[in-house]
Amino acid sequence: VEGTEILKGISLTIKKGEIHAVMGPNGSGKSTLAKVLSGHPAYEVTSGEVLFQGKNLLDLTTEERSLVGIFMGFQYPVEIPGVNNAEFLRMAYNARLLNEGKDEVDPLDFDDILQEKMDMLGMEDKYKERSCNDGFSGGEKKKNEILQMAILKPVLSVLDETDSGLDIDAIKTVASGINSLLDGKHSILMITHYDRMLELVKPDFVHILRDGRIVKTGDYTLALQLEKDGFKGVEDETH
C-alpha cells in the first residue's frame, strides 16, 4: 500500500470445511490479508497467487470473487442509507443464482428464505425495512454481516474481527449463526484478537501473524497460550 510492503510471503492452505483463525498484534497484516483476498483496490499484490478451486483470485474482480464463493465480513461494516436491507440481500442472492445458471427467486419466496435466517440469528423484522446497516448498532451490523453470510452460503468466508466491539451476548449470537452454517463444506478464515470467539467457534488451526508473515501455527491451545502469555511470550518461542 502506497509503496509499503505489508504482507511478506504468506503460505496458507485452507481445505474444505476447515476453520482457520489468524491472530497477531496490531499492524501485523491481518486486515490487509482479508482485504487482499476480497480484492480491495487500494492494495497491490506484487507477487504470488491465490488459488481458489483452480482459479487465481488475483485475476478476478471483487464481484467475480464473490460470485465464485468468497465472502468478506467487515471489521467496520459500511452504512448504505437508502438501500433497503432485504432488497440488497435479495439482489445479492439472485446474482449468485444467475451466475450458477439458475432462475431468480421472487420477493415473496425470498422473504421466506430471509425470515428463516433472521429467526436463526434472533433478528427482529425491522431489519427488513431498514436501510443496510444505517443506524445499526455495532452488534446489529455484525449480526447483519452473518445474515449476509447465511443467505449467500459462500464456500470461503473471511471474517475480519467479527467479534470486535461486541458484548458477550452478541458474540454468542454471532457465533451461533456461524456454527449453524458449518456443514463440512463451508470454510472460514477468522481474524480475531481474542479467544472468546474461538471458544464458541472452534478453529482447526490457529496461525500467528507477525510483521507480514505467519510465524507459528497450532491448534486451539495456541489461542489459550496467547491469552495466558501474550504475543510476546509466544513470539519469543519462534526465535
RAVEN-V69517 format. One record per helix or strand of 2 or more residues. SS is the DSSP state (H for helix, E for strand). FROM is the first residue (numbers start at 1). TO is the last residue. If there is no record, write none. Layout:
BEGIN
<<SS;FROM;TO> <SS;FROM;TO>>
END
This chain:
BEGIN
<<E;19;23> <H;30;38> <E;51;52> <E;55;56> <H;57;59> <H;62;67> <E;70;73> <E;80;84> <H;85;99> <H;107;121> <H;126;129> <E;131;132> <H;138;152> <E;156;160> <H;168;180> <E;187;191> <H;196;200> <E;205;210> <E;213;218> <H;220;238>>
END
